[in-house]
Amino acid sequence: MVWLLTFHCYGTGFHFPPALEEYERNAMKEAPFHLGPPQRKLTADAVQQVCQDHRWKLFASHVRETHVHVVVECGDTYPAEVTIAFKRRSSQLMNAAGLDHGRTKRWARNGCYVRVKELTRAVDYVVRRQGRPMVVFVGSLD
């Protein structure tokens, strides 16, 4: 099955009614996290590594300052597990690189998962419809 996965950095991407958003912001234990150039590169590397390790087909990824989009075919693996694997590996790479010392929260809980029906449209959305390109990967569509 092919999925379009989106996951946000900690403290970014709130899409709640205003009262709930205020509650969530007040409950934050750390400042919002933003991916700088080194963190974006390591996150893109992590997505590719995890796909290789699990033999998942990576069609496209786009690592932005506050969120990540990935189009991936992951067999029967539940998309939440795929997202957790991406977050875990990217945090491991950032820790190994000595980035963001003392930070315990990089990623928001959960993510968004949409089953892809039109692969070309999903890849186009991830690669070309996100504003100024940051760290983009485009694989083969076959």
C-alpha positions in Angstrom: 0.0 0.0 0.0 1.3 3.5 -0.8 0.8 6.3 1.7 1.3 10.0 1.9 2.7 10.6 5.4 3.0 14.0 7.1 4.6 14.6 10.4 5.3 17.9 12.2 8.0 19.1 14.5 7.2 19.6 18.1 5.1 22.7 18.8 4.3 23.4 15.1 1.4 22.6 12.9 -1.4 23.1 15.3 -4.8 22.7 13.6 -7.1 22.9 16.6 -9.9 25.3 17.5 -8.3 28.4 19.2 -9.1 27.4 22.7 -7.6 23.9 22.3 -4.5 25.3 20.5 -4.0 27.7 23.4 -4.3 24.8 25.9 -1.8 22.7 23.9 0.7 25.6 23.6 0.5 26.2 27.4 1.1 22.5 28.0 4.4 22.5 26.0 7.5 21.5 28.0 9.9 22.9 25.5 10.1 25.6 22.8 8.8 24.7 19.3 11.4 22.8 17.3 12.3 23.9 13.8 14.5 21.9 11.4 17.5 24.0 10.3 19.6 22.9 7.3 21.7 20.3 9.1 18.6 18.8 10.7 16.7 18.7 7.4 19.5 16.9 5.7 19.8 14.3 8.5 16.0 13.8 8.5 16.0 13.2 4.7 18.9 10.7 5.2 16.9 9.0 8.0 13.9 8.5 5.8 16.0 7.0 3.1 17.9 4.7 5.5 14.7 3.4 7.1 13.2 2.7 3.7 16.3 0.8 2.7 16.4 -1.1 6.0 12.8 -2.2 5.7 12.8 -2.6 1.9 10.0 0.0 1.5 9.7 1.9 -1.8 10.4 5.6 -1.3 8.8 7.6 -4.1 9.3 11.1 -2.7 10.1 13.1 0.5 10.3 16.8 1.3 11.8 17.9 4.6 10.6 21.4 5.5 11.4 23.6 8.4 8.3 22.5 10.5 7.2 19.3 8.9 8.0 16.4 6.6 6.1 14.8 3.7 6.8 11.3 2.5 5.3 9.1 -0.2 6.1 5.5 0.6 5.0 2.0 -0.2 5.4 0.1 3.0 3.5 -3.2 2.5 1.3 -4.1 5.4 3.1 -1.9 7.9 0.8 0.5 9.6 1.6 4.1 8.5 1.9 5.2 12.2 4.7 2.7 12.7 6.5 4.0 9.5 6.3 7.5 10.8 7.6 6.5 14.2 10.6 4.8 12.5 11.4 7.9 10.5 11.2 10.1 13.6 13.3 7.7 15.7 16.1 7.4 13.1 16.2 11.1 12.4 16.5 11.9 16.2 19.3 9.2 16.4 21.2 10.9 13.6 20.8 14.3 15.1 21.9 13.1 18.5 25.0 11.4 16.9 25.8 14.6 15.1 25.7 16.5 18.4 22.8 18.7 17.3 20.2 20.3 19.6 21.9 19.3 22.9 19.5 18.9 25.8 16.5 18.7 23.6 14.1 15.9 24.4 11.2 16.8 22.1 11.7 17.1 18.4 8.5 15.6 17.0 4.8 16.2 17.5 2.7 13.2 18.5 1.1 11.3 15.7 1.0 12.4 12.1 -1.3 12.4 9.1 -1.7 9.4 6.8 -3.5 9.4 3.5 -3.7 6.3 1.3 -2.4 7.3 -2.2 -4.8 6.6 -5.1 -2.9 8.6 -7.7 0.8 8.3 -7.2 1.8 11.0 -9.7 -0.4 13.6 -8.0 0.9 12.6 -4.5 4.5 13.0 -5.6 3.7 16.3 -7.3 2.1 17.6 -4.1 5.1 16.6 -2.0 7.8 17.8 -4.5 6.3 20.9 -6.1 3.4 22.1 -4.0 5.2 23.0 -0.8 6.6 26.3 -1.6 10.3 26.9 -1.9 12.1 23.5 -2.1 14.1 22.6 0.9 15.5 19.0 1.1 13.7 17.0 -1.6 14.0 13.4 -2.7 12.3 12.0 -5.8 12.6 8.3 -6.6 11.3 6.2 -9.5 7.6 6.1 -10.0 7.6 2.5 -11.2 
